[in-house]
Amino acid sequence: MTSDSPMPSPPFPSPDNAALRVVVGNAIASVRNGQASVEEAILHAAVHGWYEGHIQGEDTCPGCDFRGGLPKNGNRG
C-alpha cells in the first residue's frame, strides 16, 4: 500500500520498510490461520511496527531520538 500523504512523525517506519512488510504480513497470516484475533494481531503489529520505526530512526540519525537533526532530548518545537 502506498500513499502520497505525509507520514506522521517517527517512530513510525517508512511504508517501504521491509521489516514492516513482514510484521504486517505476519499479522494478516495469524488472523487468517486462527492463531490470533484481529485485536491481538493489530496490537502485535503496532508494537513491532513502532519498534521497527525506532530502529530505522536510530540507523538514520544515531544519537537522535527521532528521525531528524536534533540531538536526544532536544527541543522539537
PyMOL Python script that loads the backbone (N, CA, C, O; Angstrom):
from pymol import cmd

cmd.read_pdbstr("""\
ATOM      1  N   MET A   1       0.846  -1.159   0.000  1.00  0.00           N
ATOM      2  CA  MET A   1       0.000   0.000   0.000  1.00  0.00           C
ATOM      3  C   MET A   1       0.901   1.234   0.000  1.00  0.00           C
ATOM      4  O   MET A   1       1.875   1.299   0.750  1.00  0.00           O
ATOM      5  N   THR A   2       0.577   2.191  -0.828  1.00  0.00           N
ATOM      6  CA  THR A   2       1.327   3.431  -0.875  1.00  0.00           C
ATOM      7  C   THR A   2       0.385   4.596  -0.677  1.00  0.00           C
ATOM      8  O   THR A   2      -0.823   4.487  -0.891  1.00  0.00           O
ATOM      9  N   SER A   3       0.953   5.703  -0.266  1.00  0.00           N
ATOM     10  CA  SER A   3       0.148   6.893  -0.037  1.00  0.00           C
ATOM     11  C   SER A   3       0.990   8.111  -0.370  1.00  0.00           C
ATOM     12  O   SER A   3       2.195   8.135  -0.120  1.00  0.00           O
ATOM     13  N   ASP A   4       0.346   9.121  -0.936  1.00  0.00           N
ATOM     14  CA  ASP A   4       1.049  10.360  -1.235  1.00  0.00           C
ATOM     15  C   ASP A   4       1.014  11.329  -0.057  1.00  0.00           C
ATOM     16  O   ASP A   4       1.676  12.366  -0.089  1.00  0.00           O
ATOM     17  N   SER A   5       0.244  10.999   0.983  1.00  0.00           N
ATOM     18  CA  SER A   5       0.160  11.886   2.135  1.00  0.00           C
ATOM     19  C   SER A   5       1.417  11.746   2.989  1.00  0.00           C
ATOM     20  O   SER A   5       2.034  10.681   3.017  1.00  0.00           O
ATOM     21  N   PRO A   6       1.799  12.816   3.684  1.00  0.00           N
ATOM     22  CA  PRO A   6       2.998  12.749   4.509  1.00  0.00           C
ATOM     23  C   PRO A   6       2.818  11.776   5.665  1.00  0.00           C
ATOM     24  O   PRO A   6       1.723  11.633   6.210  1.00  0.00           O
ATOM     25  N   MET A   7       3.892  11.120   6.026  1.00  0.00           N
ATOM     26  CA  MET A   7       3.861  10.188   7.143  1.00  0.00           C
ATOM     27  C   MET A   7       3.880  10.968   8.446  1.00  0.00           C
ATOM     28  O   MET A   7       4.400  12.083   8.497  1.00  0.00           O
ATOM     29  N   PRO A   8       3.313  10.387   9.507  1.00  0.00           N
ATOM     30  CA  PRO A   8       3.380  11.050  10.809  1.00  0.00           C
ATOM     31  C   PRO A   8       4.815  11.085  11.321  1.00  0.00           C
ATOM     32  O   PRO A   8       5.693  10.427  10.764  1.00  0.00           O
ATOM     33  N   SER A   9       5.044  11.836  12.356  1.00  0.00           N
ATOM     34  CA  SER A   9       6.377  11.924  12.936  1.00  0.00           C
ATOM     35  C   SER A   9       6.817  10.549  13.422  1.00  0.00           C
ATOM     36  O   SER A   9       5.987   9.759  13.872  1.00  0.00           O
ATOM     37  N   PRO A  10       8.099  10.257  13.336  1.00  0.00           N
ATOM     38  CA  PRO A  10       8.623   8.991  13.826  1.00  0.00           C
ATOM     39  C   PRO A  10       8.274   8.817  15.301  1.00  0.00           C
ATOM     40  O   PRO A  10       8.045   9.816  15.982  1.00  0.00           O
ATOM     41  N   PRO A  11       8.225   7.620  15.812  1.00  0.00           N
ATOM     42  CA  PRO A  11       8.964   6.436  15.408  1.00  0.00           C
ATOM     43  C   PRO A  11       8.261   5.514  14.432  1.00  0.00           C
ATOM     44  O   PRO A  11       8.510   4.309  14.461  1.00  0.00           O
ATOM     45  N   PHE A  12       7.409   6.014  13.585  1.00  0.00           N
ATOM     46  CA  PHE A  12       6.743   5.161  12.617  1.00  0.00           C
ATOM     47  C   PHE A  12       7.693   4.854  11.473  1.00  0.00           C
ATOM     48  O   PHE A  12       8.337   5.761  10.946  1.00  0.00           O
ATOM     49  N   PRO A  13       7.792   3.561  11.071  1.00  0.00           N
ATOM     50  CA  PRO A  13       8.684   3.223   9.960  1.00  0.00           C
ATOM     51  C   PRO A  13       8.126   3.734   8.640  1.00  0.00           C
ATOM     52  O   PRO A  13       6.922   3.957   8.506  1.00  0.00           O
ATOM     53  N   SER A  14       8.997   3.914   7.684  1.00  0.00           N
ATOM     54  CA  SER A  14       8.543   4.329   6.367  1.00  0.00           C
ATOM     55  C   SER A  14       7.719   3.194   5.744  1.00  0.00           C
ATOM     56  O   SER A  14       7.938   2.028   6.069  1.00  0.00           O
ATOM     57  N   PRO A  15       6.781   3.520   4.857  1.00  0.00           N
ATOM     58  CA  PRO A  15       5.908   2.493   4.287  1.00  0.00           C
ATOM     59  C   PRO A  15       6.639   1.446   3.470  1.00  0.00           C
ATOM     60  O   PRO A  15       6.120   0.347   3.277  1.00  0.00           O
ATOM     61  N   ASP A  16       7.841   1.762   2.982  1.00  0.00           N
ATOM     62  CA  ASP A  16       8.577   0.789   2.183  1.00  0.00           C
ATOM     63  C   ASP A  16       9.567  -0.027   3.012  1.00  0.00           C
ATOM     64  O   ASP A  16      10.389  -0.751   2.452  1.00  0.00           O
ATOM     65  N   ASN A  17       9.499   0.081   4.329  1.00  0.00           N
ATOM     66  CA  ASN A  17      10.390  -0.656   5.222  1.00  0.00           C
ATOM     67  C   ASN A  17      10.101  -2.151   5.106  1.00  0.00           C
ATOM     68  O   ASN A  17       8.973  -2.591   5.330  1.00  0.00           O
ATOM     69  N   ALA A  18      11.130  -2.932   4.753  1.00  0.00           N
ATOM     70  CA  ALA A  18      10.956  -4.371   4.542  1.00  0.00           C
ATOM     71  C   ALA A  18      10.507  -5.086   5.814  1.00  0.00           C
ATOM     72  O   ALA A  18       9.666  -5.984   5.755  1.00  0.00           O
ATOM     73  N   ALA A  19      11.053  -4.699   6.949  1.00  0.00           N
ATOM     74  CA  ALA A  19      10.667  -5.343   8.204  1.00  0.00           C
ATOM     75  C   ALA A  19       9.199  -5.064   8.521  1.00  0.00           C
ATOM     76  O   ALA A  19       8.499  -5.935   9.037  1.00  0.00           O
ATOM     77  N   LEU A  20       8.731  -3.854   8.214  1.00  0.00           N
ATOM     78  CA  LEU A  20       7.326  -3.531   8.447  1.00  0.00           C
ATOM     79  C   LEU A  20       6.423  -4.415   7.590  1.00  0.00           C
ATOM     80  O   LEU A  20       5.372  -4.858   8.051  1.00  0.00           O
ATOM     81  N   ARG A  21       6.818  -4.667   6.373  1.00  0.00           N
ATOM     82  CA  ARG A  21       6.028  -5.552   5.497  1.00  0.00           C
ATOM     83  C   ARG A  21       5.919  -6.951   6.087  1.00  0.00           C
ATOM     84  O   ARG A  21       4.871  -7.590   5.995  1.00  0.00           O
ATOM     85  N   VAL A  22       7.002  -7.426   6.694  1.00  0.00           N
ATOM     86  CA  VAL A  22       6.977  -8.744   7.337  1.00  0.00           C
ATOM     87  C   VAL A  22       6.038  -8.720   8.542  1.00  0.00           C
ATOM     88  O   VAL A  22       5.248  -9.645   8.731  1.00  0.00           O
ATOM     89  N   VAL A  23       6.121  -7.668   9.354  1.00  0.00           N
ATOM     90  CA  VAL A  23       5.254  -7.542  10.536  1.00  0.00           C
ATOM     91  C   VAL A  23       3.783  -7.555  10.117  1.00  0.00           C
ATOM     92  O   VAL A  23       2.978  -8.283  10.698  1.00  0.00           O
ATOM     93  N   VAL A  24       3.437  -6.761   9.122  1.00  0.00           N
ATOM     94  CA  VAL A  24       2.050  -6.690   8.656  1.00  0.00           C
ATOM     95  C   VAL A  24       1.624  -8.031   8.044  1.00  0.00           C
ATOM     96  O   VAL A  24       0.523  -8.515   8.309  1.00  0.00           O
ATOM     97  N   GLY A  25       2.482  -8.614   7.243  1.00  0.00           N
ATOM     98  CA  GLY A  25       2.174  -9.917   6.637  1.00  0.00           C
ATOM     99  C   GLY A  25       1.945 -10.990   7.687  1.00  0.00           C
ATOM    100  O   GLY A  25       1.034 -11.808   7.557  1.00  0.00           O
ATOM    101  N   ASN A  26       2.770 -10.989   8.731  1.00  0.00           N
ATOM    102  CA  ASN A  26       2.597 -11.965   9.803  1.00  0.00           C
ATOM    103  C   ASN A  26       1.290 -11.734  10.560  1.00  0.00           C
ATOM    104  O   ASN A  26       0.624 -12.690  10.955  1.00  0.00           O
ATOM    105  N   ALA A  27       0.925 -10.473  10.761  1.00  0.00           N
ATOM    106  CA  ALA A  27      -0.338 -10.169  11.446  1.00  0.00           C
ATOM    107  C   ALA A  27      -1.525 -10.686  10.625  1.00  0.00           C
ATOM    108  O   ALA A  27      -2.442 -11.305  11.165  1.00  0.00           O
ATOM    109  N   ILE A  28      -1.493 -10.428   9.339  1.00  0.00           N
ATOM    110  CA  ILE A  28      -2.578 -10.904   8.463  1.00  0.00           C
ATOM    111  C   ILE A  28      -2.641 -12.422   8.489  1.00  0.00           C
ATOM    112  O   ILE A  28      -3.722 -12.996   8.618  1.00  0.00           O
ATOM    113  N   ALA A  29      -1.498 -13.074   8.368  1.00  0.00           N
ATOM    114  CA  ALA A  29      -1.461 -14.536   8.362  1.00  0.00           C
ATOM    115  C   ALA A  29      -1.953 -15.115   9.681  1.00  0.00           C
ATOM    116  O   ALA A  29      -2.646 -16.133   9.687  1.00  0.00           O
ATOM    117  N   SER A  30      -1.605 -14.480  10.802  1.00  0.00           N
ATOM    118  CA  SER A  30      -2.028 -15.009  12.100  1.00  0.00           C
ATOM    119  C   SER A  30      -3.540 -14.948  12.275  1.00  0.00           C
ATOM    120  O   SER A  30      -4.127 -15.818  12.920  1.00  0.00           O
ATOM    121  N   VAL A  31      -4.176 -13.920  11.702  1.00  0.00           N
ATOM    122  CA  VAL A  31      -5.637 -13.840  11.752  1.00  0.00           C
ATOM    123  C   VAL A  31      -6.245 -14.890  10.824  1.00  0.00           C
ATOM    124  O   VAL A  31      -7.190 -15.584  11.197  1.00  0.00           O
ATOM    125  N   ARG A  32      -5.709 -14.999   9.638  1.00  0.00           N
ATOM    126  CA  ARG A  32      -6.269 -15.942   8.650  1.00  0.00           C
ATOM    127  C   ARG A  32      -6.153 -17.392   9.106  1.00  0.00           C
ATOM    128  O   ARG A  32      -7.040 -18.200   8.829  1.00  0.00           O
ATOM    129  N   ASN A  33      -5.066 -17.733   9.805  1.00  0.00           N
ATOM    130  CA  ASN A  33      -4.911 -19.128  10.220  1.00  0.00           C
ATOM    131  C   ASN A  33      -5.419 -19.385  11.637  1.00  0.00           C
ATOM    132  O   ASN A  33      -5.247 -20.482  12.168  1.00  0.00           O
ATOM    133  N   GLY A  34      -6.041 -18.387  12.246  1.00  0.00           N
ATOM    134  CA  GLY A  34      -6.675 -18.576  13.544  1.00  0.00           C
ATOM    135  C   GLY A  34      -5.751 -18.518  14.744  1.00  0.00           C
ATOM    136  O   GLY A  34      -6.177 -18.818  15.859  1.00  0.00           O
ATOM    137  N   GLN A  35      -4.499 -18.140  14.546  1.00  0.00           N
ATOM    138  CA  GLN A  35      -3.564 -18.061  15.669  1.00  0.00           C
ATOM    139  C   GLN A  35      -3.793 -16.827  16.539  1.00  0.00           C
ATOM    140  O   GLN A  35      -3.367 -16.795  17.693  1.00  0.00           O
ATOM    141  N   ALA A  36      -4.461 -15.812  15.993  1.00  0.00           N
ATOM    142  CA  ALA A  36      -4.687 -14.580  16.743  1.00  0.00           C
ATOM    143  C   ALA A  36      -6.014 -13.968  16.328  1.00  0.00           C
ATOM    144  O   ALA A  36      -6.484 -14.155  15.206  1.00  0.00           O
ATOM    145  N   SER A  37      -6.605 -13.234  17.257  1.00  0.00           N
ATOM    146  CA  SER A  37      -7.793 -12.453  16.920  1.00  0.00           C
ATOM    147  C   SER A  37      -7.330 -11.204  16.171  1.00  0.00           C
ATOM    148  O   SER A  37      -6.138 -10.898  16.147  1.00  0.00           O
ATOM    149  N   VAL A  38      -8.256 -10.499  15.573  1.00  0.00           N
ATOM    150  CA  VAL A  38      -7.907  -9.252  14.888  1.00  0.00           C
ATOM    151  C   VAL A  38      -7.260  -8.284  15.873  1.00  0.00           C
ATOM    152  O   VAL A  38      -6.256  -7.647  15.555  1.00  0.00           O
ATOM    153  N   GLU A  39      -7.836  -8.174  17.072  1.00  0.00           N
ATOM    154  CA  GLU A  39      -7.293  -7.261  18.075  1.00  0.00           C
ATOM    155  C   GLU A  39      -5.865  -7.635  18.470  1.00  0.00           C
ATOM    156  O   GLU A  39      -5.006  -6.761  18.588  1.00  0.00           O
ATOM    157  N   GLU A  40      -5.609  -8.916  18.673  1.00  0.00           N
ATOM    158  CA  GLU A  40      -4.261  -9.377  19.018  1.00  0.00           C
ATOM    159  C   GLU A  40      -3.276  -9.085  17.892  1.00  0.00           C
ATOM    160  O   GLU A  40      -2.152  -8.649  18.142  1.00  0.00           O
ATOM    161  N   ALA A  41      -3.696  -9.324  16.661  1.00  0.00           N
ATOM    162  CA  ALA A  41      -2.817  -9.088  15.517  1.00  0.00           C
ATOM    163  C   ALA A  41      -2.503  -7.603  15.358  1.00  0.00           C
ATOM    164  O   ALA A  41      -1.370  -7.235  15.049  1.00  0.00           O
ATOM    165  N   ILE A  42      -3.509  -6.748  15.571  1.00  0.00           N
ATOM    166  CA  ILE A  42      -3.278  -5.301  15.471  1.00  0.00           C
ATOM    167  C   ILE A  42      -2.294  -4.851  16.556  1.00  0.00           C
ATOM    168  O   ILE A  42      -1.356  -4.105  16.275  1.00  0.00           O
ATOM    169  N   LEU A  43      -2.506  -5.298  17.776  1.00  0.00           N
ATOM    170  CA  LEU A  43      -1.606  -4.922  18.869  1.00  0.00           C
ATOM    171  C   LEU A  43      -0.184  -5.382  18.582  1.00  0.00           C
ATOM    172  O   LEU A  43       0.767  -4.619  18.753  1.00  0.00           O
ATOM    173  N   HIS A  44      -0.041  -6.620  18.150  1.00  0.00           N
ATOM    174  CA  HIS A  44       1.284  -7.151  17.835  1.00  0.00           C
ATOM    175  C   HIS A  44       1.953  -6.329  16.728  1.00  0.00           C
ATOM    176  O   HIS A  44       3.124  -5.966  16.836  1.00  0.00           O
ATOM    177  N   ALA A  45       1.198  -6.040  15.667  1.00  0.00           N
ATOM    178  CA  ALA A  45       1.752  -5.269  14.552  1.00  0.00           C
ATOM    179  C   ALA A  45       2.104  -3.849  14.979  1.00  0.00           C
ATOM    180  O   ALA A  45       3.124  -3.307  14.552  1.00  0.00           O
ATOM    181  N   ALA A  46       1.273  -3.247  15.815  1.00  0.00           N
ATOM    182  CA  ALA A  46       1.547  -1.871  16.265  1.00  0.00           C
ATOM    183  C   ALA A  46       2.829  -1.810  17.078  1.00  0.00           C
ATOM    184  O   ALA A  46       3.662  -0.929  16.865  1.00  0.00           O
ATOM    185  N   VAL A  47       2.989  -2.730  17.997  1.00  0.00           N
ATOM    186  CA  VAL A  47       4.185  -2.750  18.847  1.00  0.00           C
ATOM    187  C   VAL A  47       5.429  -2.984  18.004  1.00  0.00           C
ATOM    188  O   VAL A  47       6.418  -2.262  18.133  1.00  0.00           O
ATOM    189  N   HIS A  48       5.379  -3.986  17.149  1.00  0.00           N
ATOM    190  CA  HIS A  48       6.550  -4.300  16.342  1.00  0.00           C
ATOM    191  C   HIS A  48       6.803  -3.247  15.261  1.00  0.00           C
ATOM    192  O   HIS A  48       7.952  -2.988  14.906  1.00  0.00           O
ATOM    193  N   GLY A  49       5.743  -2.645  14.743  1.00  0.00           N
ATOM    194  CA  GLY A  49       5.912  -1.549  13.783  1.00  0.00           C
ATOM    195  C   GLY A  49       6.587  -0.362  14.423  1.00  0.00           C
ATOM    196  O   GLY A  49       7.478   0.240  13.823  1.00  0.00           O
ATOM    197  N   TRP A  50       6.172  -0.005  15.657  1.00  0.00           N
ATOM    198  CA  TRP A  50       6.822   1.092  16.381  1.00  0.00           C
ATOM    199  C   TRP A  50       8.298   0.781  16.569  1.00  0.00           C
ATOM    200  O   TRP A  50       9.149   1.644  16.353  1.00  0.00           O
ATOM    201  N   TYR A  51       8.604  -0.439  16.967  1.00  0.00           N
ATOM    202  CA  TYR A  51       9.994  -0.823  17.209  1.00  0.00           C
ATOM    203  C   TYR A  51      10.822  -0.728  15.930  1.00  0.00           C
ATOM    204  O   TYR A  51      11.949  -0.234  15.957  1.00  0.00           O
ATOM    205  N   GLU A  52      10.274  -1.193  14.822  1.00  0.00           N
ATOM    206  CA  GLU A  52      10.998  -1.102  13.548  1.00  0.00           C
ATOM    207  C   GLU A  52      11.232   0.356  13.165  1.00  0.00           C
ATOM    208  O   GLU A  52      12.284   0.688  12.618  1.00  0.00           O
ATOM    209  N   GLY A  53      10.270   1.225  13.445  1.00  0.00           N
ATOM    210  CA  GLY A  53      10.462   2.650  13.196  1.00  0.00           C
ATOM    211  C   GLY A  53      11.562   3.231  14.049  1.00  0.00           C
ATOM    212  O   GLY A  53      12.338   4.071  13.592  1.00  0.00           O
ATOM    213  N   HIS A  54      11.633   2.782  15.301  1.00  0.00           N
ATOM    214  CA  HIS A  54      12.701   3.241  16.197  1.00  0.00           C
ATOM    215  C   HIS A  54      14.063   2.826  15.650  1.00  0.00           C
ATOM    216  O   HIS A  54      14.999   3.625  15.620  1.00  0.00           O
ATOM    217  N   ILE A  55      14.164   1.583  15.224  1.00  0.00           N
ATOM    218  CA  ILE A  55      15.427   1.091  14.654  1.00  0.00           C
ATOM    219  C   ILE A  55      15.797   1.895  13.417  1.00  0.00           C
ATOM    220  O   ILE A  55      16.946   2.308  13.263  1.00  0.00           O
ATOM    221  N   GLN A  56      14.821   2.120  12.529  1.00  0.00           N
ATOM    222  CA  GLN A  56      15.084   2.898  11.316  1.00  0.00           C
ATOM    223  C   GLN A  56      15.546   4.300  11.676  1.00  0.00           C
ATOM    224  O   GLN A  56      16.467   4.825  11.051  1.00  0.00           O
ATOM    225  N   GLY A  57      14.927   4.909  12.666  1.00  0.00           N
ATOM    226  CA  GLY A  57      15.336   6.242  13.106  1.00  0.00           C
ATOM    227  C   GLY A  57      16.741   6.262  13.668  1.00  0.00           C
ATOM    228  O   GLY A  57      17.508   7.181  13.383  1.00  0.00           O
ATOM    229  N   GLU A  58      17.090   5.263  14.460  1.00  0.00           N
ATOM    230  CA  GLU A  58      18.446   5.183  15.018  1.00  0.00           C
ATOM    231  C   GLU A  58      19.471   4.996  13.902  1.00  0.00           C
ATOM    232  O   GLU A  58      20.558   5.572  13.954  1.00  0.00           O
ATOM    233  N   ASP A  59      19.131   4.194  12.896  1.00  0.00           N
ATOM    234  CA  ASP A  59      20.052   3.989  11.773  1.00  0.00           C
ATOM    235  C   ASP A  59      20.236   5.272  10.972  1.00  0.00           C
ATOM    236  O   ASP A  59      21.328   5.555  10.482  1.00  0.00           O
ATOM    237  N   THR A  60      19.158   6.046  10.844  1.00  0.00           N
ATOM    238  CA  THR A  60      19.200   7.281  10.071  1.00  0.00           C
ATOM    239  C   THR A  60      19.934   8.383  10.810  1.00  0.00           C
ATOM    240  O   THR A  60      20.676   9.161  10.211  1.00  0.00           O
ATOM    241  N   CYS A  61      19.723   8.442  12.109  1.00  0.00           N
ATOM    242  CA  CYS A  61      20.289   9.537  12.894  1.00  0.00           C
ATOM    243  C   CYS A  61      20.774   9.011  14.239  1.00  0.00           C
ATOM    244  O   CYS A  61      20.075   9.158  15.241  1.00  0.00           O
ATOM    245  N   PRO A  62      21.964   8.398  14.283  1.00  0.00           N
ATOM    246  CA  PRO A  62      22.483   7.928  15.566  1.00  0.00           C
ATOM    247  C   PRO A  62      22.591   9.103  16.546  1.00  0.00           C
ATOM    248  O   PRO A  62      23.080  10.175  16.189  1.00  0.00           O
ATOM    249  N   GLY A  63      22.137   8.889  17.766  1.00  0.00           N
ATOM    250  CA  GLY A  63      22.177   9.938  18.771  1.00  0.00           C
ATOM    251  C   GLY A  63      20.919  10.772  18.816  1.00  0.00           C
ATOM    252  O   GLY A  63      20.751  11.580  19.729  1.00  0.00           O
ATOM    253  N   CYS A  64      20.025  10.599  17.847  1.00  0.00           N
ATOM    254  CA  CYS A  64      18.752  11.322  17.852  1.00  0.00           C
ATOM    255  C   CYS A  64      17.679  10.395  18.406  1.00  0.00           C
ATOM    256  O   CYS A  64      17.790   9.174  18.292  1.00  0.00           O
ATOM    257  N   ASP A  65      16.641  10.972  19.005  1.00  0.00           N
ATOM    258  CA  ASP A  65      15.556  10.130  19.492  1.00  0.00           C
ATOM    259  C   ASP A  65      14.400  10.105  18.496  1.00  0.00           C
ATOM    260  O   ASP A  65      13.325   9.597  18.816  1.00  0.00           O
ATOM    261  N   PHE A  66      14.599  10.633  17.319  1.00  0.00           N
ATOM    262  CA  PHE A  66      13.646  10.553  16.218  1.00  0.00           C
ATOM    263  C   PHE A  66      14.396  10.905  14.953  1.00  0.00           C
ATOM    264  O   PHE A  66      15.505  11.433  15.020  1.00  0.00           O
ATOM    265  N   ARG A  67      13.805  10.619  13.785  1.00  0.00           N
ATOM    266  CA  ARG A  67      14.472  10.962  12.534  1.00  0.00           C
ATOM    267  C   ARG A  67      14.529  12.461  12.397  1.00  0.00           C
ATOM    268  O   ARG A  67      13.499  13.133  12.450  1.00  0.00           O
ATOM    269  N   GLY A  68      15.692  12.981  12.224  1.00  0.00           N
ATOM    270  CA  GLY A  68      15.877  14.418  12.130  1.00  0.00           C
ATOM    271  C   GLY A  68      17.236  14.795  12.674  1.00  0.00           C
ATOM    272  O   GLY A  68      18.027  13.926  13.041  1.00  0.00           O
ATOM    273  N   GLY A  69      17.506  16.066  12.727  1.00  0.00           N
ATOM    274  CA  GLY A  69      18.834  16.504  13.103  1.00  0.00           C
ATOM    275  C   GLY A  69      18.994  16.936  14.540  1.00  0.00           C
ATOM    276  O   GLY A  69      20.104  17.284  14.943  1.00  0.00           O
ATOM    277  N   LEU A  70      17.930  16.930  15.341  1.00  0.00           N
ATOM    278  CA  LEU A  70      18.059  17.376  16.717  1.00  0.00           C
ATOM    279  C   LEU A  70      18.661  16.275  17.585  1.00  0.00           C
ATOM    280  O   LEU A  70      18.352  15.098  17.397  1.00  0.00           O
ATOM    281  N   PRO A  71      19.523  16.650  18.536  1.00  0.00           N
ATOM    282  CA  PRO A  71      20.095  15.645  19.431  1.00  0.00           C
ATOM    283  C   PRO A  71      19.028  15.107  20.390  1.00  0.00           C
ATOM    284  O   PRO A  71      17.947  15.679  20.532  1.00  0.00           O
ATOM    285  N   LYS A  72      19.362  13.996  21.039  1.00  0.00           N
ATOM    286  CA  LYS A  72      18.461  13.429  22.032  1.00  0.00           C
ATOM    287  C   LYS A  72      18.093  14.496  23.050  1.00  0.00           C
ATOM    288  O   LYS A  72      18.910  15.332  23.435  1.00  0.00           O
ATOM    289  N   ASN A  73      16.846  14.438  23.469  1.00  0.00           N
ATOM    290  CA  ASN A  73      16.293  15.378  24.448  1.00  0.00           C
ATOM    291  C   ASN A  73      16.288  16.822  23.963  1.00  0.00           C
ATOM    292  O   ASN A  73      16.119  17.742  24.763  1.00  0.00           O
ATOM    293  N   GLY A  74      16.474  17.031  22.644  1.00  0.00           N
ATOM    294  CA  GLY A  74      16.434  18.374  22.089  1.00  0.00           C
ATOM    295  C   GLY A  74      15.010  18.865  22.002  1.00  0.00           C
ATOM    296  O   GLY A  74      14.068  18.072  22.004  1.00  0.00           O
ATOM    297  N   ASN A  75      14.853  20.165  21.928  1.00  0.00           N
ATOM    298  CA  ASN A  75      13.528  20.765  21.806  1.00  0.00           C
ATOM    299  C   ASN A  75      13.021  20.592  20.390  1.00  0.00           C
ATOM    300  O   ASN A  75      13.645  21.079  19.447  1.00  0.00           O
ATOM    301  N   ARG A  76      11.904  19.909  20.221  1.00  0.00           N
ATOM    302  CA  ARG A  76      11.352  19.633  18.899  1.00  0.00           C
ATOM    303  C   ARG A  76      10.470  20.742  18.384  1.00  0.00           C
ATOM    304  O   ARG A  76      10.159  20.756  17.193  1.00  0.00           O
ATOM    305  N   GLY A  77      10.052  21.670  19.216  1.00  0.00           N
ATOM    306  CA  GLY A  77       9.092  22.660  18.776  1.00  0.00           C
ATOM    307  C   GLY A  77       9.710  23.986  18.699  1.00  0.00           C
ATOM    308  O   GLY A  77       9.044  24.957  18.341  1.00  0.00           O
TER     309      GLY A  77
END
""", "prot")
cmd.dss("prot")
cmd.show_as("cartoon", "prot")
cmd.util.cbc("prot")
cmd.orient("prot")
